[in-house]
Structures are given as structure tokens and as C-alpha cells.
């Protein structure tokens, strides 16, 4: 899944903008959304203050959520703003601690527990100082500005002016990123060489194109509702704003090439263990992405156990479907048999759409609560496709302007396997990410921060849980597609081993890639991208398998306790009806449901 995440990187500002009378009316509505379902007045004020600061601090995310007060701005990611944000988080944490000592109803106490856990994780991760070294071909200021073209479509002259103002702020935004990375260079906290090189390549490719071919070029076209004069003025101003980005992009490219790349971490020190405070940072990342006090060794061992189990199932199914008798032969067949791969981009997109349609038709028998918002299939943009994942999900815009999007990578179709197309769709769309996230957004009487919470262990754990659930639901077309399901499960189990290996055990990039080659059927190009992701997003890959195993454990407990009274539809509703939560909160909710008799 890919989208702007609350609490993901500590790069938000803490100061609210001055409001016009019109904006004050909007704020009243947004405050109501921020405190929906909350009774305690002090908790209501705390959540309102936090939500307003969050939206003001990340204007791009605010736009995505349908709050257009800040459509003329970009995030302030400078050091002073980041320090102010951290102080705000500490202040909110202190206020939450005082409220926690008072009597609260059950819903407020759960909300406060979730809120405090996220603040704690955010403060713990401060030691990492991610903005000073962490970037990639898909996570950099150029990519962020490219995204504006997909995000914002003006309908009025005023909206067009605000969009021009936002893009005009781009050069300063890019230079703030350079300043952050310069702080990292001074502190010997720098990116890894491979990711740096790929980012330079991505930026250089864009700089080599005329701006009419840039991903943000759609912004150059004035809306049809504009008069001829208005359209001409808008286009002139937007072209000037985009042209002004070119020297800033060149500065960014030059800084990476001339100052970061020469001292970037080599492949044998690609993980956090090669950075100052790397161990403390990784433990904070584990807490943030699993919500549990797991150690790297525990997670590493779990991954190895899961791989042993999954490999045995793969061998059995591989013998049945492909006539293979050992893992190396099975993996070789899955990687090299061209009949198992696509030949064109249209085939990938058509299969994704057909699988999504089948899932939509099947879910009513397994879920009582269904999303009202639609999900569609989209292609990953060409500028991003060579550097990113095989697919990802973008949530719907809460204001209804965009449905959920299952984004598939159609680049180099002969490297995209047919056998994993169905499991990929189930994970990223329905019954995976779209089902869970759309339901979360549609919850009434739930504060806004909870609806949009970036709880990796819950969000990704749910999506991975649904991969095998789809088999229970009878949605896989055949045994080869089930083999794809197992290959994905092996991939996620290997993440536990590789992520901890890179960031705790001092593994090199080559060790990580070799382990995945030997233990999963992923193609080498996908493995390279995946390992790059684990290096750049420490701990995030741990949430998938950890969350899946926890949800499965809770389901087994409920089935055992309730016996014939167990209702799988009701179990799924219990898991989904409060939105993203930590594992301790989910465990308590399921056990309370069981105690009530299901």
C-alpha cells in the first residue's frame, strides 16, 4: 500500500495558519470530525488540537483528505519546523497522561490508548532522524511534487491560483530537503549508495525530458470551465512555476551526486546497523510497525519457522501442478517458465480488473459490513514504474472525489508472473486494503486520527490475512494461483528474516538478496526493489507477517471458545469495525466479543 501516512516521518510543522472567516466555518466542521464519538471534553480538545496541527503541517495530505484550506502550500520540512513538531508531540503526550488518570468511558479509553501509543512510537523514532538520510527513487521531493498532478485538479480560478502558489513553493521545498540531507552528511548519517544511485537516475531521467513530458505536466492544462483569458493566464503562471522547479531539481541531483554518493554507505553497511544510533532506531521502528515489544531475534526466528512451514506446502503443491520435487527446481520453474508470465501490459490490467470484480461479488457472504466506496484498477505511472513495487493501493479521497485505486505495475510485463496476479489483487484491493481502509474511512462516531491511522501491523497484517482467507472464500482460480498465494506468504516470512538481518545482524545487501533468491520465487528485479525498500523503510516489512499471525491466533481462540456459535462474518466485523488499532487493543476487543458469546 502506498499513501501519505499519519505519523510516518516526523516532518510536519506545528503552527496553525491564520484563518479567514470562511476557513473558521470549515474548521468547526473539521473539529467535529476530529472528535467524533469522543465524550470527555479534555480528550476532545486534545484530539482537535492534534488533528488541526497535523493537517496544517502536512498540506498535501490535507488535500488528499478533502481539506482544501492549505491547497496553496507544501509541507515545511525544515529543521526548526521538525523540532517544533516534536515539542508539540511531547506536549500532547503530557496532556494525554493527565487525562489517562481520570475516569473515562470504554470508547474514550480505547481512543486515548491508541493515541498515546502512536505518540510514544513517534517520539521513540526521533532518534532515527530519517529526514537527514532517508530517501529513495519513490520517496523524495521530486516524486512528491510529481504526485500533485494526480492529487489536485482546479475547477475555479481561485483554485487554480492556489495550485500555482503550491507549485511555486516547490523550489524552497526541494532545498529544505537538501538542507536536511546536509545535516546528515555533517553527522555521518547518510543514505546507502545503491538507493542514492537509483534516485539520481530517476531525477536525471526527468530532467532530460521537456516539462511537457514531466509527470506533473497535466497541471499545465487549464480547466475547460476557464474563459480563454483565464486559461491563458493560468497556463502562463503554471508553466513558470514548473520551469522554476528545474534548477531546484538540478541542485537536488547535484547534491546527491557530488556530496552524498561519494560517502554513501556501501552495500555491506546498507542497514541501520551502519548508522549512528542504528540499534536504538531499529528497536523504535519495531515498536512503531508491530505495536509489540518484539526483539529482532524473536522476529528473525519467527520468519525462519514460517518459511519452513510454507516451503513444505509449496513443495506439495508444486509437485501437483508443475511436477517439481525440490525447492530450487520449483523456484527456477516459477521464475523462468515464460508461459507463467505476461507478454503485455494490457493482460496485467485485464486480469487485475477481472479478479477485483470477482472479489466484489464474493465478499457479502463473509463480511457483514461492506464499504460504500468503490475500488478501481489503475496503472502505476511510467516515471515511477521501473523503481517501485509490483503493485500498491491508494485509498479513496474521503470527500468522494476519488475511489480507492488498486495500482498495478505494467512495466516490463515479461517479469510479472501470472500465478501471483490473483493473490496480489486480493491483498491490495478486496478483501484486503480497500475493504479495510474504505470501511475505516466510513466509520461514524470515530475520531479522524483513528480512521486514518498508519498502524502497519493492523493494516498490512489484515491484507496478508486475507490472502489465505481468499482461498477459504473459494476465489482462487486453480492450484497454480494457490501456489502464488504460498509464494507471497514465503515472501512475507522472508521479510522477517531479511529486515532483521539488514538492520540488526549486519547483513549486506547481497546477503539479503541471496536469502530471498533461495527462499522465495520472486524474480531478481523484484527482489532488488524489495531489498531496497527494506533498507529505506526499516521495520515496516515486519508488520505484515506479525499482524497476520496475530489475527489468525485471535481467530483460532475465538473458534475454540465459541465452537458452533462462531460466526466468521461477525468475527471479521469485530476486527474491522473500530478501524486501525494496535494489537493489544485488537486482542482485547476480540476477547470481549467472545466473552459476550459472539
C-alpha positions as CSV (number, residue, x, y, z in Angstrom):
1,X,0.0,0.0,0.0
2,X,1.2,3.5,-0.8
3,X,-0.2,6.7,0.5
4,X,0.6,9.7,2.7
5,X,0.8,8.3,6.2
6,X,0.0,9.9,9.5
7,X,2.9,9.7,11.9
8,X,5.1,8.1,9.2
9,X,8.0,10.6,9.0
10,X,8.4,13.4,11.6
11,X,8.4,16.2,9.0
12,X,5.3,18.1,9.9
13,X,5.0,21.7,11.0
14,X,3.3,22.6,14.3
15,X,1.9,26.1,13.7
16,X,-1.6,26.6,12.5
17,X,-2.3,29.2,9.8
18,X,-4.4,32.3,10.4
19,X,-7.9,31.7,9.3
20,X,-10.3,33.8,7.3
21,X,-14.0,33.8,8.4
22,X,-14.8,31.2,5.7
23,X,-12.0,28.9,7.0
24,X,-13.3,29.2,10.5
25,X,-16.5,27.6,9.4
26,X,-14.6,24.8,7.8
27,X,-12.5,24.3,11.0
28,X,-15.7,23.9,13.0
29,X,-16.7,21.0,10.8
30,X,-13.2,19.5,10.8
31,X,-13.1,19.8,14.6
32,X,-16.3,17.8,14.8
33,X,-14.8,15.1,12.6
34,X,-11.6,15.1,14.7
35,X,-13.6,14.4,17.9
36,X,-16.4,12.2,16.5
37,X,-17.6,9.7,19.1
38,X,-15.4,11.2,21.9
39,X,-17.2,12.2,25.2
40,X,-14.5,13.5,27.5
41,X,-14.1,17.3,26.9
42,X,-10.4,17.3,27.6
43,X,-9.8,14.4,25.2
44,X,-12.0,16.2,22.6
45,X,-9.8,19.3,22.8
46,X,-6.6,17.3,22.7
47,X,-7.6,15.4,19.6
48,X,-8.9,18.6,17.9
49,X,-5.7,20.4,18.6
50,X,-3.6,17.5,17.3
51,X,-5.7,17.0,14.1
52,X,-5.7,20.6,13.2
53,X,-1.9,20.8,13.6
54,X,-1.5,17.6,11.6
55,X,-3.4,18.9,8.6
56,X,-1.7,22.3,8.7
57,X,1.6,20.6,9.0
58,X,1.1,18.3,6.0
59,X,-0.9,20.3,3.4
60,X,-0.5,17.6,0.8
61,X,-2.2,15.0,3.0
62,X,-4.8,17.5,4.0
63,X,-5.7,17.9,0.3
64,X,-5.9,14.2,-0.1
65,X,-8.3,14.0,2.8
66,X,-10.5,16.7,1.3
67,X,-9.5,19.6,3.5
68,X,-8.6,22.3,1.0
69,X,-7.6,25.1,3.3
70,X,-4.0,24.5,2.6
71,X,-4.1,23.8,-1.1
72,X,-1.7,26.7,-1.8
73,X,1.1,25.2,0.5
74,X,3.7,22.5,0.7
75,X,4.9,20.9,4.0
76,X,7.6,22.8,5.9
77,X,10.2,20.1,6.4
78,X,13.0,22.3,7.7
79,X,14.8,21.6,10.9
80,X,13.1,24.3,13.0
81,X,9.6,23.1,11.9
82,X,10.6,19.5,12.7
83,X,11.8,20.5,16.2
84,X,8.6,22.4,16.8
85,X,6.6,19.4,15.8
86,X,8.5,17.1,18.2
87,X,7.8,19.6,21.0
88,X,4.1,19.5,20.1
89,X,4.1,15.7,20.3
90,X,5.7,15.9,23.7
91,X,3.0,18.4,24.8
92,X,0.2,16.2,23.5
93,X,1.7,13.2,25.3
94,X,1.8,15.0,28.6
95,X,-1.8,16.1,28.2
96,X,-2.8,12.5,27.3
97,X,-1.1,11.3,30.5
98,X,-3.1,13.6,32.7
99,X,-6.4,12.6,31.0
100,X,-5.4,8.9,31.5
101,X,-5.6,9.3,35.3
102,X,-9.3,10.3,35.1
103,X,-12.4,8.1,34.7
104,X,-13.3,7.6,31.0
105,X,-15.9,5.5,29.2
106,X,-14.7,2.4,27.4
107,X,-14.6,4.1,23.9
108,X,-12.7,7.1,25.1
109,X,-10.2,5.0,27.0
110,X,-9.6,2.9,23.8
111,X,-9.1,6.1,21.7
112,X,-6.7,7.5,24.3
113,X,-4.7,4.3,24.4
114,X,-4.4,4.2,20.6
115,X,-3.5,7.9,20.5
116,X,-0.9,7.6,23.3
117,X,0.7,4.5,21.6
118,X,1.2,6.5,18.4
119,X,2.7,9.5,20.2
120,X,5.1,7.1,22.1
121,X,6.2,5.5,18.8
122,X,6.6,8.8,17.1
123,X,8.8,10.1,20.0
124,X,10.8,6.9,20.1
125,X,11.6,7.2,16.4
126,X,13.1,10.6,16.8
127,X,16.4,9.0,17.4
128,X,16.4,7.9,13.8
129,X,16.5,11.4,12.2
130,X,15.1,9.9,9.0
131,X,14.8,13.2,7.1
132,X,18.6,13.6,7.3
133,X,19.4,10.5,5.3
134,X,16.4,8.5,4.1
135,X,15.3,8.9,0.5
136,X,14.7,6.7,-2.5
137,X,13.6,6.9,-6.1
138,X,10.0,6.9,-4.9
139,X,10.4,8.9,-1.6
140,X,12.0,12.2,-2.5
141,X,10.8,15.8,-3.1
142,X,10.8,15.4,-6.9
143,X,8.4,12.4,-6.6
144,X,6.2,14.3,-4.1
145,X,5.8,17.2,-6.4
146,X,5.1,14.9,-9.3
147,X,2.2,13.5,-7.3
148,X,0.5,16.9,-7.2
149,X,-0.6,16.3,-10.8
150,X,-2.6,13.3,-9.7
151,X,-3.9,14.9,-6.5
152,X,-5.2,18.4,-7.4
153,X,-7.5,19.4,-10.3
154,X,-8.7,23.0,-10.1
155,X,-12.3,23.9,-11.0
156,X,-12.3,27.6,-10.4
157,X,-9.8,30.5,-10.9
158,X,-9.3,30.7,-7.2
159,X,-8.4,27.0,-7.0
160,X,-6.1,27.5,-10.0
161,X,-4.3,30.3,-8.2
162,X,-3.9,28.2,-5.1
163,X,-2.4,25.4,-7.1
164,X,0.0,27.7,-8.8
165,X,1.0,29.0,-5.4
166,X,1.6,25.5,-4.2
167,X,3.8,24.6,-7.1
168,X,5.6,27.9,-6.8
169,X,6.7,26.9,-3.3
170,X,8.4,23.8,-4.8
171,X,11.9,25.2,-5.1
172,X,12.0,26.1,-1.4
173,X,10.6,22.7,-0.5
174,X,13.3,20.9,-2.5
175,X,16.0,23.0,-0.9
176,X,14.7,22.2,2.6
177,X,15.3,18.5,1.7
178,X,18.8,19.3,0.6
179,X,19.4,21.2,3.9
180,X,18.2,18.2,5.9
181,X,20.5,15.8,4.0
182,X,23.4,18.2,4.5
183,X,22.8,17.9,8.3
184,X,23.1,14.2,7.8
185,X,26.3,14.5,5.9
186,X,27.8,16.6,8.7
187,X,26.8,13.9,11.3
188,X,28.0,10.9,9.2
189,X,24.3,9.9,8.8
190,X,24.0,9.3,5.0
191,X,21.9,7.2,2.6
192,X,23.1,3.9,1.1
193,X,25.0,4.0,-2.3
194,X,22.6,1.8,-4.3
195,X,19.5,3.8,-3.4
196,X,21.3,7.1,-3.9
197,X,22.3,6.0,-7.4
198,X,18.7,5.0,-8.3
199,X,17.4,8.3,-7.0
200,X,19.9,10.2,-9.1
201,X,18.9,8.2,-12.1
202,X,15.2,8.9,-11.6
203,X,15.8,12.7,-11.3
204,X,18.2,12.8,-14.2
205,X,15.7,10.9,-16.4
206,X,13.0,13.6,-15.6
207,X,15.4,16.4,-16.1
208,X,16.3,15.0,-19.6
209,X,12.7,15.5,-20.7
210,X,10.8,18.6,-21.7
211,X,8.4,19.7,-19.0
212,X,5.5,18.8,-21.3
213,X,6.5,15.1,-20.6
214,X,7.0,15.5,-16.8
215,X,4.5,13.6,-14.6
216,X,3.1,16.9,-13.4
217,X,2.5,18.2,-17.0
218,X,-1.2,17.6,-16.6
219,X,-1.2,20.8,-14.4
220,X,-0.3,22.9,-17.5
221,X,-3.8,22.4,-18.9
222,X,-6.4,24.9,-17.7
223,X,-9.8,23.5,-16.8
224,X,-12.5,23.7,-19.5
225,X,-14.6,25.9,-17.2
226,X,-12.0,28.8,-17.5
227,X,-12.5,31.5,-20.0
228,X,-9.9,32.0,-22.8
229,X,-8.3,34.8,-20.9
230,X,-8.3,32.9,-17.6
231,X,-6.9,29.8,-19.2
232,X,-4.1,31.7,-20.8
233,X,-3.2,33.4,-17.6
234,X,-3.3,30.2,-15.6
235,X,-1.1,28.3,-18.1
236,X,1.5,31.1,-18.2
237,X,1.7,31.1,-14.4
238,X,1.8,27.3,-14.0
239,X,4.4,26.9,-16.7
240,X,6.5,29.5,-14.9
241,X,6.1,27.6,-11.6
242,X,7.1,24.3,-13.1
243,X,10.0,25.8,-15.1
244,X,11.3,27.2,-11.8
245,X,11.5,23.7,-10.4
246,X,14.1,22.6,-12.9
247,X,17.1,24.4,-11.2
248,X,15.9,23.1,-7.8
249,X,15.8,19.6,-9.2
250,X,19.2,20.0,-10.6
251,X,20.5,21.2,-7.3
252,X,19.0,18.1,-5.6
253,X,20.5,15.8,-8.2
254,X,23.9,17.5,-7.9
255,X,23.9,17.4,-4.1
256,X,23.2,13.6,-4.2
257,X,25.8,13.0,-6.9
258,X,28.5,15.2,-5.6
259,X,28.1,15.2,-1.8
260,X,26.1,12.1,-0.8
261,X,27.1,9.4,-3.3
262,X,30.9,9.7,-2.6
263,X,30.4,8.9,1.1
264,X,27.2,6.9,0.9
265,X,27.1,3.6,2.8
266,X,28.3,0.7,0.8
267,X,26.2,-2.4,0.3
268,X,27.8,-4.2,3.2
269,X,26.6,-1.4,5.6
270,X,23.2,-0.7,4.0
271,X,21.1,-1.3,7.1
272,X,20.6,0.8,10.2
273,X,23.5,-1.1,11.9
274,X,25.8,1.0,9.7
275,X,24.5,4.3,11.2
276,X,24.9,6.2,14.5
277,X,22.1,5.1,16.9
278,X,21.2,2.4,14.5
279,X,20.2,-0.2,17.2
280,X,18.0,2.3,19.1
281,X,16.4,3.4,15.9
282,X,15.6,-0.1,14.8
283,X,14.0,-1.0,18.1
284,X,11.9,2.1,17.9
285,X,10.9,1.1,14.3
286,X,9.9,-2.4,15.5
287,X,7.6,-0.9,18.2
288,X,6.1,1.5,15.7
289,X,5.3,-1.0,13.0
290,X,4.3,-4.0,15.2
291,X,2.9,-2.2,18.3
292,X,4.6,-5.0,20.3
293,X,7.8,-5.1,22.3
294,X,9.4,-7.7,20.0
295,X,13.2,-8.2,19.7
296,X,15.0,-8.6,16.4
297,X,16.0,-12.1,17.4
298,X,12.4,-13.1,18.1
299,X,11.2,-11.8,14.7
300,X,14.1,-13.4,12.9
301,X,13.3,-16.8,14.4
302,X,9.6,-16.5,13.6
303,X,10.4,-15.8,9.9
304,X,12.6,-18.9,9.7
305,X,9.9,-21.1,11.3
306,X,7.2,-19.7,8.9
307,X,9.4,-20.4,5.9
308,X,9.9,-24.0,6.9
309,X,6.1,-24.5,7.1
310,X,5.4,-22.6,3.9
311,X,8.1,-24.4,1.9
312,X,6.6,-27.8,2.8
313,X,3.2,-26.7,1.5
314,X,4.8,-25.2,-1.6
315,X,6.6,-28.5,-2.4
316,X,3.4,-30.5,-2.1
317,X,1.5,-28.1,-4.4
318,X,4.5,-27.7,-6.8
319,X,4.7,-31.4,-7.4
320,X,1.0,-31.5,-8.1
321,X,0.9,-28.5,-10.5
322,X,4.3,-28.3,-12.1
323,X,5.8,-31.7,-11.4
324,X,8.8,-30.4,-9.4
325,X,10.3,-32.2,-6.5
326,X,12.5,-29.7,-4.7
327,X,12.6,-26.0,-3.9
328,X,15.4,-24.9,-6.2
329,X,13.6,-26.6,-9.2
330,X,10.3,-25.2,-8.2
331,X,11.7,-21.7,-7.8
332,X,13.5,-22.0,-11.1
333,X,10.4,-23.1,-12.9
334,X,8.3,-20.2,-11.4
335,X,11.0,-17.7,-12.3
336,X,12.0,-18.9,-15.8
337,X,9.0,-20.5,-17.4
338,X,7.8,-17.8,-19.8
339,X,4.4,-19.4,-20.1
340,X,3.8,-18.3,-16.5
341,X,4.5,-14.6,-17.3
342,X,2.6,-11.9,-19.1
343,X,3.5,-10.7,-22.5
344,X,1.8,-7.3,-22.5
345,X,0.6,-4.6,-20.1
346,X,-3.0,-5.0,-21.2
347,X,-3.0,-8.6,-19.9
348,X,-1.9,-7.5,-16.5
349,X,-4.5,-4.8,-16.2
350,X,-7.3,-7.0,-17.6
351,X,-6.5,-9.8,-15.1
352,X,-6.4,-7.3,-12.2
353,X,-9.9,-5.9,-13.1
354,X,-11.4,-9.4,-13.5
355,X,-10.1,-10.5,-10.2
356,X,-11.3,-7.4,-8.4
357,X,-14.8,-7.9,-9.9
358,X,-14.9,-11.5,-8.7
359,X,-13.9,-10.4,-5.2
360,X,-16.6,-7.7,-5.1
361,X,-19.2,-10.4,-5.9
362,X,-18.0,-12.8,-3.2
363,X,-17.5,-10.7,-0.1
364,X,-21.1,-10.3,1.1
365,X,-21.1,-13.9,2.3
366,X,-18.0,-13.3,4.5
367,X,-18.5,-9.8,5.8
368,X,-21.5,-8.1,7.4
369,X,-20.1,-4.6,7.0
370,X,-19.2,-3.7,3.4
371,X,-17.6,-0.5,2.0
372,X,-19.8,2.0,0.2
373,X,-16.8,3.5,-1.7
374,X,-15.7,1.8,-5.0
375,X,-12.3,0.5,-5.9
376,X,-10.9,0.6,-9.4
377,X,-7.7,-0.6,-11.2
378,X,-5.1,2.0,-12.3
379,X,-1.6,1.7,-13.8
380,X,1.4,2.9,-11.9
381,X,2.8,5.9,-13.7
382,X,5.6,5.3,-16.2
383,X,8.0,7.6,-14.4
384,X,7.7,5.6,-11.2
385,X,7.2,2.0,-12.5
386,X,10.8,0.9,-13.0
387,X,11.7,1.9,-9.5
388,X,8.8,0.7,-7.4
389,X,6.7,-2.3,-6.3
390,X,4.7,-4.8,-8.3
391,X,1.5,-3.0,-7.1
392,X,0.2,-0.8,-4.4
393,X,-3.1,0.7,-3.1
394,X,-4.1,4.3,-2.9
395,X,-7.1,5.0,-0.5
396,X,-10.2,6.8,-1.7
397,X,-10.4,10.5,-1.0
398,X,-12.8,10.9,1.9
399,X,-14.6,13.8,0.1
400,X,-15.7,11.4,-2.6
401,X,-13.5,12.9,-5.4
402,X,-11.6,9.7,-6.0
403,X,-12.4,6.0,-5.4
404,X,-9.8,3.6,-4.0
405,X,-7.2,2.6,-6.5
406,X,-5.5,-0.7,-7.0
407,X,-2.4,0.4,-8.9
408,X,-0.6,-2.3,-10.9
409,X,2.9,-2.2,-12.3
410,X,2.7,-3.0,-16.0
411,X,6.4,-2.1,-16.7
412,X,8.4,-5.0,-18.2
413,X,5.4,-7.3,-18.3
414,X,7.5,-10.3,-19.0
415,X,8.8,-10.1,-15.4
416,X,5.2,-10.0,-14.0
417,X,4.0,-13.5,-13.0
418,X,0.5,-14.8,-13.9
419,X,0.4,-17.1,-10.9
420,X,0.6,-14.3,-8.3
421,X,-1.9,-11.9,-10.1
422,X,-4.9,-13.1,-8.0
423,X,-3.2,-13.0,-4.6
424,X,-1.8,-9.6,-5.4
425,X,-5.2,-8.3,-6.2
426,X,-6.8,-9.8,-3.1
427,X,-4.1,-8.2,-0.9
428,X,-4.2,-4.7,-2.4
429,X,-7.9,-4.3,-3.1
430,X,-10.7,-6.7,-1.9
431,X,-10.8,-8.2,0.7
432,X,-7.5,-6.6,1.6
433,X,-6.6,-3.0,1.7
434,X,-9.6,-1.4,0.1
435,X,-12.2,-3.3,2.2
436,X,-10.4,-2.4,5.4
437,X,-9.5,1.2,4.6
438,X,-12.7,2.2,3.0
439,X,-14.7,0.8,5.9
440,X,-12.4,2.6,8.3
441,X,-13.0,5.9,6.5
442,X,-16.8,5.4,6.6
443,X,-17.0,4.7,10.3
444,X,-19.3,7.0,12.2
445,X,-18.5,8.2,15.7
446,X,-14.8,7.6,15.2
447,X,-12.3,10.4,15.5
448,X,-10.4,11.3,12.4
449,X,-7.0,10.3,13.5
450,X,-8.2,6.7,14.1
451,X,-9.9,6.4,10.7
452,X,-6.6,7.4,9.0
453,X,-4.1,5.8,11.4
454,X,-1.0,4.3,10.0
455,X,-1.0,1.1,12.1
456,X,1.3,-1.1,9.9
457,X,0.7,-4.3,11.9
458,X,-3.0,-4.0,11.6
459,X,-3.3,-2.6,8.0
460,X,-0.8,-4.9,6.4
461,X,-1.5,-7.7,8.8
462,X,-5.1,-7.7,7.7
463,X,-4.2,-7.6,4.0
464,X,-1.9,-10.6,4.4
465,X,-4.5,-12.4,6.4
466,X,-7.0,-12.0,3.5
467,X,-4.6,-13.7,1.1
468,X,-5.3,-17.1,2.7
469,X,-8.9,-16.1,3.5
470,X,-9.5,-15.7,-0.2
471,X,-8.7,-19.4,-0.5
472,X,-11.4,-20.2,2.1
473,X,-13.7,-18.0,0.1
474,X,-13.1,-20.1,-3.0
475,X,-11.7,-17.1,-5.0
476,X,-8.6,-18.7,-6.5
477,X,-9.0,-20.0,-10.0
478,X,-6.8,-23.0,-9.6
479,X,-3.8,-24.7,-7.9
480,X,-1.3,-22.6,-9.7
481,X,-2.9,-19.5,-8.3
482,X,-2.8,-21.1,-4.8
483,X,0.9,-21.7,-5.4
484,X,1.1,-17.9,-6.0
485,X,-0.6,-17.4,-2.6
486,X,2.0,-19.6,-0.9
487,X,4.8,-17.8,-2.8
488,X,3.5,-14.5,-1.4
489,X,3.4,-15.9,2.1
490,X,7.0,-17.1,1.7
491,X,7.9,-13.6,0.6
492,X,6.4,-12.0,3.7
493,X,8.0,-14.6,6.0
494,X,11.4,-13.9,4.4
495,X,10.9,-10.2,5.2
496,X,11.1,-11.0,8.9
497,X,14.5,-12.6,8.3
498,X,15.9,-10.1,5.8
499,X,14.7,-7.0,7.6
500,X,16.2,-8.1,10.9
501,X,19.3,-9.3,9.1
502,X,19.9,-6.0,7.5
503,X,19.2,-3.8,10.4
504,X,20.2,-5.8,13.4
505,X,22.6,-8.6,12.3
506,X,24.8,-6.6,9.9
507,X,23.8,-8.3,6.7
508,X,24.9,-6.9,3.4
509,X,22.6,-6.1,0.5
510,X,24.0,-9.2,-1.3
511,X,23.2,-11.5,1.7
512,X,19.6,-10.2,1.8
513,X,19.1,-10.6,-1.9
514,X,20.6,-14.1,-1.9
515,X,18.4,-15.2,1.0
516,X,15.3,-14.1,-0.9
517,X,16.5,-15.8,-4.1
518,X,16.9,-19.1,-2.1
519,X,13.7,-18.9,-0.2
520,X,11.1,-17.2,-2.5
521,X,10.3,-17.4,-6.2
522,X,10.4,-13.7,-6.6
523,X,12.2,-12.5,-9.8
524,X,15.7,-10.9,-9.2
525,X,14.5,-7.5,-10.3
526,X,11.6,-7.6,-7.8
527,X,14.0,-8.8,-5.1
528,X,16.3,-5.9,-5.8
529,X,13.5,-3.4,-5.4
530,X,12.2,-5.2,-2.3
531,X,15.6,-5.2,-0.5
532,X,15.9,-1.5,-1.4
533,X,12.6,-0.9,0.3
534,X,13.5,-2.8,3.5
535,X,16.7,-0.8,3.7
536,X,14.9,2.5,3.3
537,X,11.8,1.7,5.4
538,X,13.2,-0.1,8.5
539,X,10.7,-2.2,10.4
540,X,7.8,-1.7,8.1
541,X,8.2,-5.1,6.5
542,X,7.8,-6.7,9.9
543,X,4.2,-5.6,10.3
544,X,2.8,-7.9,7.6
545,X,3.6,-11.4,9.0
546,X,3.4,-10.2,12.6
547,X,-0.1,-8.9,12.0
548,X,-1.3,-11.9,10.0
549,X,-0.1,-14.3,12.7
550,X,-1.8,-12.3,15.4
551,X,-5.2,-12.1,13.6
552,X,-5.0,-15.8,12.9
553,X,-4.2,-16.5,16.5
554,X,-7.2,-14.5,17.7
555,X,-9.5,-16.2,15.2
556,X,-8.4,-19.6,16.4
557,X,-9.0,-18.6,20.0
558,X,-12.5,-17.4,19.1
559,X,-13.3,-20.5,17.2
560,X,-12.2,-22.7,20.0
561,X,-14.1,-20.7,22.6
562,X,-17.4,-20.3,20.7
563,X,-17.5,-23.7,18.9
564,X,-20.6,-24.0,16.7
565,X,-21.5,-20.4,17.7
566,X,-18.5,-18.9,15.9
567,X,-19.7,-16.6,13.0
568,X,-16.8,-15.7,10.7
569,X,-18.8,-12.7,9.3
570,X,-19.2,-11.3,12.8
571,X,-15.5,-12.0,13.6
572,X,-14.4,-10.0,10.6
573,X,-16.8,-7.2,11.5
574,X,-15.3,-7.1,15.1
575,X,-11.8,-6.9,13.6
576,X,-12.8,-4.1,11.2
577,X,-15.4,-2.0,12.9
578,X,-13.1,0.1,15.0
579,X,-10.7,1.0,12.3
580,X,-6.9,0.5,12.6
581,X,-5.8,-0.4,16.2
582,X,-2.8,-1.8,17.9
583,X,-2.5,-5.5,18.5
584,X,-3.1,-5.2,22.3
585,X,-6.3,-3.2,21.6
586,X,-7.5,-5.7,18.9
587,X,-6.8,-8.6,21.3
588,X,-8.9,-7.0,24.0
589,X,-11.8,-6.3,21.6
590,X,-11.9,-9.8,20.2
591,X,-11.8,-11.4,23.7
592,X,-14.6,-9.1,24.9
593,X,-16.7,-10.1,21.9
594,X,-16.0,-13.8,22.7
595,X,-16.9,-13.2,26.4
596,X,-20.3,-11.8,25.2
597,X,-21.0,-15.0,23.4
598,X,-20.0,-13.9,19.9
